[in-house]
Amino acid sequence: MTSRRKFLLNSARSAAFLGVAAAGAEVPAFAAEAKSAAAPRYGDAAKSTKFPVPIDESHSALRPHLLRFDSDHELLQRYYSVPFAPDSRTRMREFYQLWQKQLAAIDFAGLNQDGRVDYLLLRNYLQHRLRQLDLDTAFQQQVDVYLPFAPEILALFDDMRAMKPVDSKAAAATLAHLATELKQLPATLNSKYPKPNKEAVNEAVHQLETLEWHLNAWFTFYNGYDPLFTWWVDVPYKSATGALTEYQNYLAVHLLGLAPPPKVGSGDGDAYSQSMQSARAGSNKDIIGHAIGRDGIMADLANAMIPYTPEQLIELANHEFAWCTQQMIQASREMGYGDNWRAALNKVKNTYVEPGQQPALVRKLEQQAQDFVMSHDLITVPELARDTWRWRMIPPQQQLISPFFLGGEVMQISYPTNTMTYSQRMNSMRANNTGMSHATVFHELIPGHELQGFMLERYRNYRSALGETPFFIEGWALYWELLMWDLGFDRTPQEKVGALDWRMLRCGRIIFSLSFHLGKMTPQQCIDLLVNQVGVEPDAAAGEVRRSFSGAYSPLYQAAYLLGGMQIYALHKEMVPAKLTNKQFHDAMLQQYAIPIELIRAAMLDLPLTPNYQPSWKFDGDDLPAVT
């Protein structure tokens, strides 16, 4: 399963099974109707042909290396289950450096093109992980100010993990000291650090969740099984965990001004769940994030093989935004609003379906896009992929972080419920209006994320050992918005306004996310940019920014939508129709896995590669300002 699929499936924790109902709930009427609808699900263009799914017969000498790396890597991550612990970082550094030596011993010249791509993928991954360890270690020094007691908790767990005999009396003394230390710590911090480092405090709150989980795992291992342990430790443990909860509330409520932190109940500090549960309607105080700085951005761009600086990419986004504005004005004139495109956008926002009808709209738009794609013979769509996607409604709390659609194998739909306030309901319906839904349903389903996820599971999936770049994951779905626009899928001015507003939003994502990480914008300024310049509904804008800085997404994730789409668009122009048909191009793209698009280009064009290959493909040309 791809990491994006894992993430989206995990984002639906409240459902007993996705696309049907929460535990104990009745199946909604629209789901029951869909289930009983007459087969086939698609129009004549879709049902006329059954497409085979060829077996992946690609060969790379590095495939067994990547599979072994993945197995060893996951094992170490399970064993060293506290990623911010010093011993975890030391062990992972040793592991990455060992693999660098193993990689250097491979004869690059003797590899085929697939093998050379895999070599560079592993080289890049190892370099990036080592750089990330350095950046994380530096930031951890700021976080440790608020967690001076962490070594005491980690030592207890480490001894249990190392299978050392437990000294119950000493453990009780440690816990008693921990409880006392935690009660005194707020006064110490207020005195030494009157102005808290909110980014570090926010991370400390998240790490406390992990520390509490591991302390509980240590206690549970012995309690009841070792009578002497229970006699000594039971009461001190309860005092210590109570003090940890009070201290966590102090950090979250007193220093950050948030609601008490949630008890997610997992040791991995699930950032998505924590952010979702911490969100409060009408308040943006929970949006804090961690700005990684220019060096961090450059490191992430190098890993994604993007040969531009953040300043150049912001300039690119501004250029694209200007183009969108011109097109918006044309559509606005067609709607009778002259050059006042914001009035036209407001009209489109107020064109939404009644409560309970959004799933039917999704089904209609999905079928429309299917017929369009297949009638233009754009890509192979396996019957199994067409027939097995599911849907669910996004709960109100999750909509605070996911205000629009989420897609893939499970189409997740944001729309208001009876429990929302009037303002929330109107924000949700206006944000998920008919025009904008027309431009994003296919982004989430076919030919976007649903088809993408299906193919990633079946072609060169061993490359998942090195993760997935969002420049391909989100870039692929965004690219289809660009191509469908060119092919005339957006016919009416209202549909054009919806498509253009989405593209403006992606421009805004590049600008606000990079500016935040450069230290040039605050989260509130990011929200204001989306509301004032793009026209995003206030609640949806807050959800966008909250999602961006929750920690569940990589720093470049939001910028990757449009930038990745532009990369694929540029490669499409380079190869179609000169070298491939549309279908051949798109099928080949999906068989390379979610790797940096520059390497997909090298593979598809059979470009020369070297062990020291550096990104050089200027997919938007060389005319961007040379800012270094």
SVG drawing of the C-alpha trace seen along z (x, -y; Angstrom):
<svg xmlns="http://www.w3.org/2000/svg" viewBox="-32 -45 65 57">
<polyline fill="none" stroke="black" stroke-width="0.4" points="0.0,0.0 1.4,-3.4 2.0,-5.9 -0.6,-8.3 -3.2,-5.5 -2.2,-4.7 -2.5,-8.3 -6.0,-8.7 -7.3,-5.5 -6.0,-6.5 -7.7,-9.9 -11.0,-8.1 -10.6,-6.8 -14.3,-7.3 -15.6,-4.9 -16.0,-1.2 -15.5,-0.6 -14.9,-3.3 -17.6,-4.4 -20.5,-2.8 -21.1,-3.8 -19.6,-4.4 -19.8,-1.6 -23.4,-0.9 -24.8,-3.5 -27.3,-2.9 -26.2,-3.0 -27.1,-6.5 -29.8,-6.5 -27.6,-7.8 -25.1,-4.9 -27.8,-2.3 -29.1,-3.7 -25.6,-3.7 -25.1,-0.1 -28.3,1.0 -27.8,-1.0 -27.9,1.1 -24.5,2.1 -22.4,1.1 -21.6,-2.1 -20.5,-4.0 -21.8,-5.2 -21.4,-3.5 -17.9,-4.9 -16.7,-3.2 -18.5,0.2 -17.6,1.0 -14.1,2.2 -12.4,4.2 -8.8,3.1 -6.1,5.7 -3.6,4.9 -0.2,6.1 2.1,7.6 5.1,5.4 8.0,7.0 10.5,4.3 14.0,5.4 16.4,3.6 19.5,5.1 18.8,2.8 15.3,4.1 16.6,6.6 18.7,3.9 15.7,1.6 13.6,4.4 16.3,5.3 16.8,1.7 13.1,1.3 12.9,4.4 15.9,3.3 14.7,-0.3 11.2,0.6 12.6,3.0 14.9,0.3 12.1,-2.2 9.9,0.2 12.7,1.0 13.8,-2.6 10.2,-3.8 11.0,-7.2 12.3,-9.1 13.5,-12.1 15.5,-10.0 19.3,-10.5 19.9,-6.7 17.4,-6.5 19.1,-9.2 22.5,-7.7 21.4,-4.3 19.6,-5.6 22.7,-7.7 24.8,-4.6 22.3,-2.7 22.2,-5.4 26.0,-5.7 26.4,-1.9 24.0,-1.9 26.0,-4.8 29.0,-2.6 27.1,0.4 25.7,-1.8 29.2,-3.2 30.4,0.4 27.8,1.0 29.0,0.8 26.9,-2.0 28.0,-1.6 26.8,2.0 23.3,1.1 20.4,0.7 18.4,-2.5 16.0,-1.2 18.9,-0.3 20.5,-3.7 17.3,-5.4 17.1,-3.3 20.7,-4.0 20.0,-7.7 16.8,-7.3 18.6,-5.5 21.5,-8.0 19.1,-10.9 17.1,-9.3 20.2,-8.6 21.6,-12.1 18.2,-13.6 17.7,-11.5 21.1,-12.4 20.5,-16.1 17.1,-15.8 18.7,-14.2 21.0,-17.2 18.1,-19.6 15.9,-17.6 18.7,-17.4 19.2,-21.2 15.5,-21.8 15.3,-19.2 17.7,-21.3 15.0,-24.0 12.3,-21.4 14.4,-19.8 14.1,-23.0 10.5,-22.0 11.2,-18.3 14.2,-18.1 12.7,-15.0 12.5,-13.0 15.7,-11.0 14.2,-9.6 11.2,-8.2 13.3,-7.0 15.7,-5.2 12.9,-3.2 11.6,-2.1 15.1,-1.4 16.0,0.9 12.8,2.9 13.4,3.0 17.0,4.2 15.5,6.9 17.4,5.8 16.1,6.9 13.8,4.2 14.8,2.5 11.3,1.8 12.3,-0.3 14.6,-2.4 11.9,-2.8 9.5,-4.0 12.0,-6.6 12.5,-7.8 8.7,-8.2 8.3,-10.0 11.1,-12.4 9.5,-12.8 6.2,-13.9 7.9,-16.5 10.0,-17.8 6.9,-18.2 5.1,-20.2 8.0,-22.6 8.8,-22.9 6.2,-25.6 7.6,-28.1 11.1,-27.4 10.2,-27.9 8.2,-31.1 11.3,-32.5 13.9,-31.5 11.9,-31.8 9.2,-34.5 8.6,-34.5 8.1,-30.9 9.2,-29.5 5.8,-28.5 7.1,-26.2 9.2,-24.3 6.4,-24.2 4.0,-22.9 6.4,-20.1 7.0,-19.3 3.2,-18.8 3.3,-16.3 6.4,-14.5 4.8,-14.3 2.1,-12.1 4.9,-9.7 6.6,-9.8 3.4,-9.0 2.6,-6.1 6.1,-4.6 5.9,-5.1 2.5,-3.3 4.0,-0.5 6.8,-0.1 4.4,0.0 2.0,2.4 4.8,4.9 5.5,5.4 2.3,4.5 0.5,7.5 3.1,9.9 5.7,8.9 4.1,8.5 7.1,6.6 7.0,4.1 3.3,3.5 3.8,3.0 6.5,0.4 5.4,-1.3 1.6,-1.5 1.1,-4.6 4.2,-6.6 3.2,-5.7 -0.3,-7.2 1.2,-10.3 3.7,-10.7 1.2,-10.2 -1.2,-12.7 1.7,-15.2 2.5,-14.6 -1.1,-15.4 -1.1,-18.6 2.2,-19.6 1.0,-18.9 -2.1,-21.1 0.2,-23.8 2.2,-23.8 -0.9,-23.7 -3.3,-25.9 -1.0,-28.4 1.9,-28.8 0.0,-28.2 -3.5,-29.3 -5.0,-26.1 -7.7,-23.7 -6.3,-20.8 -4.4,-18.5 -6.2,-15.3 -5.4,-11.8 -4.9,-10.2 -3.8,-6.9 -0.9,-6.1 2.8,-6.1 3.6,-7.7 2.2,-11.1 -0.1,-11.0 0.1,-14.6 -3.1,-14.4 -5.2,-13.1 -3.6,-15.6 -4.2,-18.5 -7.8,-17.4 -8.7,-17.0 -7.0,-20.2 -8.9,-22.3 -11.8,-24.5 -14.4,-26.1 -13.9,-29.8 -10.4,-29.8 -7.0,-29.6 -4.8,-29.6 -4.0,-25.9 -2.2,-26.7 1.5,-27.0 3.7,-24.8 7.4,-24.7 9.2,-27.0 12.2,-25.0 14.0,-28.0 15.6,-28.5 18.3,-25.8 15.5,-23.3 13.6,-24.3 16.7,-24.0 17.4,-20.5 13.8,-19.4 14.0,-20.9 17.2,-19.0 15.6,-15.8 12.7,-16.4 15.2,-17.3 13.7,-20.7 16.6,-23.0 14.9,-26.3 15.2,-28.4 12.1,-29.1 12.2,-32.7 12.0,-31.7 9.1,-29.4 7.2,-32.1 7.8,-34.3 6.6,-31.4 3.4,-31.2 2.8,-34.9 3.1,-34.6 0.6,-31.8 -1.7,-33.7 -1.7,-36.6 -2.6,-34.3 -5.5,-32.9 -6.7,-36.4 -6.8,-37.2 -8.8,-34.0 -11.1,-34.8 -11.9,-38.2 -12.8,-36.5 -15.1,-34.1 -16.6,-36.9 -17.4,-38.8 -19.2,-35.8 -21.3,-35.6 -22.2,-39.3 -20.1,-40.6 -17.6,-42.5 -14.1,-42.7 -15.4,-42.0 -14.3,-38.4 -14.8,-38.3 -18.5,-38.9 -18.5,-36.1 -16.7,-33.8 -19.2,-34.7 -22.1,-33.7 -20.4,-30.4 -19.9,-29.8 -23.6,-30.3 -24.4,-27.6 -24.4,-24.5 -26.6,-21.5 -29.0,-21.0 -27.9,-19.2 -27.8,-15.5 -27.3,-15.8 -23.5,-16.2 -22.9,-12.4 -25.2,-12.4 -23.3,-15.3 -20.0,-13.5 -21.4,-10.4 -22.6,-12.5 -19.3,-14.4 -17.3,-11.2 -19.2,-9.6 -18.9,-12.7 -15.1,-12.8 -14.9,-9.0 -16.7,-9.4 -14.6,-12.4 -11.3,-10.6 -12.3,-7.4 -13.8,-9.1 -10.6,-11.0 -8.5,-7.7 -6.3,-9.5 -5.3,-6.6 -5.9,-3.0 -8.5,-2.6 -8.6,1.0 -12.1,2.2 -11.0,3.2 -10.0,-0.3 -13.2,-1.7 -15.4,0.6 -13.9,0.6 -13.6,-2.9 -15.8,-3.8 -17.0,-6.9 -17.6,-8.4 -18.8,-11.7 -16.1,-13.6 -17.2,-14.3 -17.6,-17.9 -14.5,-17.8 -12.3,-16.5 -13.7,-19.2 -11.8,-21.7 -8.6,-20.3 -10.0,-18.8 -12.6,-21.3 -12.6,-20.0 -12.6,-16.5 -10.0,-13.9 -9.6,-11.1 -8.1,-7.9 -9.6,-4.5 -12.0,-6.2 -13.7,-9.4 -14.2,-11.5 -16.8,-14.3 -16.9,-17.5 -20.4,-18.9 -22.3,-20.3 -24.3,-18.4 -27.2,-19.5 -24.7,-19.9 -22.9,-22.8 -23.7,-26.5 -25.3,-28.4 -22.0,-30.1 -20.2,-26.7 -22.9,-25.3 -22.7,-28.1 -18.9,-28.1 -18.9,-24.4 -21.5,-24.5 -19.9,-27.6 -16.5,-26.0 -17.7,-22.8 -19.9,-24.4 -20.9,-22.8 -18.4,-24.7 -15.4,-23.9 -16.5,-20.3 -16.6,-19.9 -12.9,-20.6 -11.8,-18.4 -13.9,-15.2 -11.7,-13.7 -8.6,-15.0 -9.5,-12.7 -10.8,-9.7 -10.1,-8.8 -7.8,-9.7 -6.4,-11.3 -5.6,-9.8 -7.8,-6.7 -6.3,-5.5 -2.8,-6.6 -3.0,-4.7 -4.2,-1.6 -1.3,-1.6 1.3,-2.5 0.4,0.7 1.1,2.7 4.2,1.1 7.7,0.8 6.1,0.8 9.5,1.8 10.4,-1.9 8.0,-2.7 10.9,-1.8 12.1,-5.3 8.8,-7.1 6.7,-9.0 7.4,-12.5 4.3,-14.8 5.5,-16.4 4.2,-13.2 1.4,-12.3 -0.3,-15.6 1.3,-16.8 -0.3,-13.9 -3.8,-14.8 -3.2,-18.6 -1.7,-17.9 -5.1,-16.4 -6.7,-19.7 -4.4,-21.5 -4.9,-18.9 -8.6,-18.7 -8.8,-22.5 -6.8,-22.4 -9.1,-19.8 -12.2,-21.7 -13.6,-19.7 -14.6,-23.0 -17.2,-24.2 -19.4,-26.8 -18.0,-30.0 -19.2,-28.8 -17.1,-25.6 -14.2,-27.7 -14.4,-29.9 -14.4,-26.8 -11.4,-25.4 -9.5,-28.7 -10.2,-29.3 -8.7,-25.9 -5.6,-26.8 -5.4,-30.1 -5.6,-28.2 -2.6,-26.1 -0.7,-29.3 -1.6,-30.6 -0.3,-27.3 3.1,-27.8 3.2,-31.4 2.0,-31.0 3.8,-27.7 7.2,-28.8 6.8,-32.2 5.9,-30.7 8.9,-28.4 11.1,-31.4 9.8,-33.2 8.1,-35.9 4.4,-35.0 2.6,-34.0 -0.2,-31.4 -2.8,-34.2 -1.2,-36.0 -1.4,-32.8 -5.1,-32.5 -5.6,-36.2 -3.9,-35.6 -6.2,-32.8 -9.3,-34.8 -8.4,-38.1 -6.4,-37.2 -7.9,-33.8 -11.4,-34.2 -11.4,-31.1 -14.1,-30.9 -12.7,-31.8 -13.3,-28.4 -11.9,-26.6 -8.8,-28.9 -8.2,-28.1 -8.5,-24.4 -6.1,-24.7 -3.4,-26.4 -4.1,-24.1 -3.6,-21.1 -0.4,-22.6 1.3,-23.2 0.0,-20.3 3.1,-18.2 1.2,-15.5 2.5,-16.8 6.0,-17.6 6.9,-21.3 6.9,-21.3 3.7,-19.3 1.3,-22.2 3.7,-23.7 4.0,-20.4 0.5,-20.4 1.0,-23.0 4.8,-22.6 4.5,-18.9 1.6,-19.4 3.7,-21.9 6.6,-19.4 4.3,-16.6 2.7,-19.2 6.1,-20.2 7.1,-16.6 3.9,-15.9 4.6,-18.7 8.0,-17.3 6.8,-13.8 3.3,-14.1 2.7,-13.7 6.4,-13.7 7.3,-10.4 4.1,-9.0 0.3,-9.2 -1.6,-10.5 -2.4,-7.0 1.1,-5.7 2.5,-8.7 0.1,-8.5 0.3,-4.8 4.1,-5.0 4.1,-7.7 2.0,-5.6 4.4,-2.7 7.5,-4.6 6.1,-4.9 5.9,-8.2 9.5,-9.3 11.0,-12.8 9.6,-13.7 13.1,-14.6 14.0,-11.0 10.8,-9.9 11.8,-12.1 15.3,-10.6 13.8,-7.1 11.2,-7.8 13.7,-9.7 16.6,-7.3 18.8,-10.3 22.4,-9.7 22.8,-9.4 25.9,-9.3 26.4,-8.4 26.8,-12.1 23.9,-13.2 22.4,-16.6 19.0,-18.0 19.1,-20.4 15.8,-20.3 14.3,-23.8 10.7,-22.7 9.5,-26.3 12.4,-27.7 15.5,-29.7 13.8,-33.1 13.0,-33.1 15.0,-35.5 18.3,-34.0 18.0,-34.3 20.5,-32.2"/>
</svg>
